[in-house]
């Protein structure tokens, strides 16, 4: 089924299938009862990317069929937020009658928020100049009559801003609303309402925690900042310069003064903690002063490497958010040697697909 043809009446059936598969995958670990966090059935994605097709005077979004690889026209995209659907129609109408703005345009990316802001990235097979900027500025003025919108132009080794390249999300978590600066072309959780449930679940499993929290792969602070309320201090790592910069802004915006972000990969942090290497980025930070008894990891699809698994297993409590159950399964083979799974969750970030986001909370086994 193409994303443009999704039908809400099939949602529960596909969710039930995911639940069955996930329970079967992890049956060997005698897991606790699976906690299910559903998605909205329509308009759940805050991000969307489309290729652009030029056909004479016509201009429209396209996608490619996963089986046949054939392109098909997309005028409305039910998985995307209502805001994206409105903007994509109005934007194309303005672009297709503007020779400078549409020339060599090959892709459009959208990033929207629950709070109603949107930033659009236009990708080109040409260098962008002042004429382009002038025309896009005119288009932006038209769109801003209806939307809180920004536009970014991208070409090879070039990025041109009309105004700004980010949105501010206002994410409700528990009784608070957190502000998150989200920058175009950098990672954000695609399904905002399911992300909200993920953060609330992580807060719940770590309630009444003692000591400090270490987080690896922290991104823009999506977990670190809300979870700071459960710990004395939070020490978090992230390799992307863009995400680290956004995280620092988000720490300030949310007054999360007990959160420290380090620009390091998980592998580098393992080396620093073990004293194998020293890093200038750690100047003024004494890792021995942290009492991190809990670690949170939200790794890429490849999961945790062997060295990081070994390091993580030294913590009393582990919160593992996974976008790939297969690598989570592999990592649990090691982690369950020292820890026991106390909580198990499925977050349906990607309805109508086979993709599953899972969460496990592990506690060190009592060896007495």
Buried (B, 14 or more C-beta within 10 A) or exposed (E): EEBBEBEEEEBEEBBEEBBEBBBEBBEEBEBBEBBBBBBBBBBBBBBBEBBBBBEEEEBBBBBEEEEEEEEBEBEEBBBBBEBBBBBBEBBBEBBBEBEBBBEBBEBBBBBBBBBBBBBBBBBBEEEBEEEBBEBBEEBBEEBEEEBBBBBBBBBEEEEBEBEBBBBBBEBBBEEEEBBBBBBBBBBBBBBBBBBBBBBBBBBBBBEEBEBBBBBBBBBBBBBBBBBBBBBBBBBBBBBBEBBBBBBBBBBEBBEBEBBBBBBBBBBBBBBBBEEEEEBEBBEEEEBEEBEBBBBBBBBEEEBBBEBBBBBBBEBBBBBBBBBBBEBBBBBBEBBBEBBBBBBBBBBBBBBBBEBBBBBBBBBBEEEE
